[in-house]
Amino acid sequence: MILYNVTVSIDNSIHLDWLNWMRSTHIPDVMATDCFKECRLSRVHGEEEGGMTFAVSYIAPSQEKYDEYQEKFAQALQNDHATKYAGKIAAFRTLLTVLEEFKK
């Protein structure tokens, strides 16, 4: 299982608009690619003054599905995000391989 995490720092003045767009448009568009089986939207605490930070974590069932997302869909979806919020956000992406899960 692959965890693809996108951490986004956002100007305070647009964070509610960004959250609404993520919930109504961007995350559904990413999930519609069928490359991920779930997504979690989280707030990161301890951000810099004047901004907020969020983490969007997508779970892909395999490296192959993640690679398919990168090859076919990622560029267009990332461009939409960058264009809509140009100058108001900074994003960085992390890829993790889940070795084991522990649930209660």
Secondary structure, 3 states (H helix, E strand, C coil): CEEEEEEEEEEHHHHHHHHHHHHHHHHHHHHCCCCCCEEEEEEECCCCCCEEEEEEEEEECCHHHHHHHHHHCHHHHHHHHHHHCCCCEEEEEEEEECCCCCCC
